Amino acid sequence: MKIRPSNRRLARVFLGLVWAAQAWGQPSSSPAIYALDRTHTFVTFEVLHFETATIRGRFGPLDGQAAFDPAARRGRVQVVVDTSQVSTGLPVLDALLRRADLLDVETH
């Protein structure tokens, strides 16, 4: 299996947060901190299965925050992913992914 993470959406969210921080941020010595919206924030993934089909899934909702310091032109994103919330739309596959030999949701 070849895992190809789908980073476009996360990149768009992050760039939107950076843009918002630049547009409305007050110049200060401390970064502006924004909480991620739990109802609209997910991590998505794609797995190419035997070079014939793509299985898509997501983790979420997520908890996290984004910070941007306009003066330093630096930012960071911190996200907590609950692996037990994996969803592919296929309950059998979701149960398989949660097992100890894959995501091991009991430990992580």
C-alpha positions in Angstrom: 0.0 0.0 0.0 1.2 3.5 -0.8 0.0 6.2 1.5 -0.5 9.6 -0.1 -1.7 12.2 2.5 -4.1 14.8 1.2 -2.5 18.1 2.4 -4.4 20.5 0.2 -7.2 21.2 2.6 -5.0 21.5 5.6 -2.7 23.9 3.7 -5.7 26.0 2.7 -6.9 26.2 6.3 -3.4 27.2 7.5 -2.9 29.8 4.8 -6.3 31.2 5.5 -5.4 31.5 9.2 -2.1 33.1 8.3 -3.8 35.6 6.0 -6.4 36.4 8.7 -3.6 36.9 11.2 -1.8 39.3 8.9 -5.0 41.2 8.0 -6.3 41.7 11.5 -3.3 41.0 13.7 -2.0 43.8 15.9 1.7 44.3 15.9 2.9 42.9 19.2 5.6 40.8 20.8 3.3 37.9 21.3 1.7 35.8 18.6 -2.0 35.9 17.9 -3.5 32.5 18.8 -6.6 31.0 17.1 -8.5 27.9 18.1 -9.4 25.5 15.3 -13.1 25.1 14.8 -13.9 21.5 15.9 -17.0 21.2 13.6 -15.1 22.1 10.5 -11.5 20.7 11.0 -10.5 17.2 9.8 -7.4 15.5 8.6 -8.0 13.5 5.4 -6.0 10.7 3.9 -5.8 8.6 0.7 -4.4 5.1 0.3 -3.8 3.6 -3.1 -5.0 0.0 -2.8 -3.1 -2.5 -5.1 -2.7 0.3 -7.7 -6.3 -0.1 -8.6 -8.5 1.8 -6.1 -8.1 4.8 -3.8 -9.5 4.5 -0.3 -10.2 7.8 1.3 -10.8 8.6 5.0 -10.6 11.2 7.7 -9.8 11.8 11.3 -11.9 14.2 13.2 -13.2 16.3 14.7 -9.8 17.7 15.8 -8.7 19.9 18.7 -5.9 22.4 18.0 -4.7 25.9 17.6 -2.8 28.1 15.2 -0.5 30.9 16.1 1.0 33.6 14.0 3.4 36.4 15.0 3.3 39.0 12.2 6.4 40.9 13.6 8.5 37.7 13.5 6.7 36.4 10.3 6.4 33.0 12.0 3.5 30.7 12.7 2.8 27.3 14.1 -0.1 24.8 14.1 -0.7 22.3 16.9 -3.3 19.6 16.3 -4.4 16.6 18.5 -5.7 13.7 16.4 -7.9 11.1 18.1 -7.1 8.0 16.0 -10.2 6.2 17.3 -12.3 8.7 15.2 -11.0 7.3 11.9 -13.8 7.1 9.3 -13.6 5.7 5.8 -17.3 5.2 5.3 -16.8 1.4 5.6 -17.4 0.2 9.2 -15.5 -3.0 8.5 -12.4 -1.1 7.3 -12.7 1.4 10.2 -12.6 -1.5 12.7 -9.6 -3.0 10.9 -7.7 0.3 11.0 -8.3 0.6 14.8 -6.6 -2.7 15.6 -3.3 -3.0 17.4 -1.3 -3.9 14.3 -2.4 -0.7 12.5 -3.4 2.4 14.4 -3.5 0.7 17.9 -6.2 3.2 19.2 -6.1 1.6 22.6 -2.5 2.8 23.1 -2.4 6.0 21.1 
